[in-house]
Amino acid sequence: MVPRSELRNKSAVIGNTLKRVRATYSEPQLGSQIKTQTNQENFFVNNIAPRYALLVDQEYCTGCQSCAIACQQEHQYPAGKSGVRVTEHIYPGNDDKPQIDFEPFFTVICDLCAERRAKGTDTVPACVRNCQAKCIEFGDAEKLIKSAACMKRPALYLK
């Protein structure tokens, strides 16, 4: 259980993040485009706030790679190319036992399965549908930003 004071702090951080996202996307910069940093890559997006996002609860990711495989199969990418990469982090934990964490990272080629959703085949991207741990959520960016406050180790990917 997370202490109330920590939840208040997280809520304040999430609220400030939401304000910064709104401010960043509401004021035109660089003409009609805004320079932003998403997925640790620089690129330009239209002057529109991100509508959809992926929220990953990294506390529960098991590193099974089912999200990456689902992405490869959905888009028929060759081996080694995917919209999702799962990275493994190993570091010393309690009692000198190694702690292993996994982090799904959505690459620049991830398009949230726009074609699949446009056809009506499914309402969520393939990675979300096939996640074995059910730790990836897809939805409205503002709602996911708010729900991230309840998670221990959230990662939000805006597209």
Secondary structure, DSSP 8 states (H G I E B T S, - for coil): ---HHHHHHHHHHHHHHHHHHHHHHHS--STTEEEEEETTEEEEEESS---EEEEEETTS-----HHHHHHHHHHT--TT--SEEEEEEEEE-GGG-EEEEEEEEE-TT--TTHHHHHHTS-SS-HHHHH-SS--EEEEEHHHHHHHGGG-SSEEEEE-
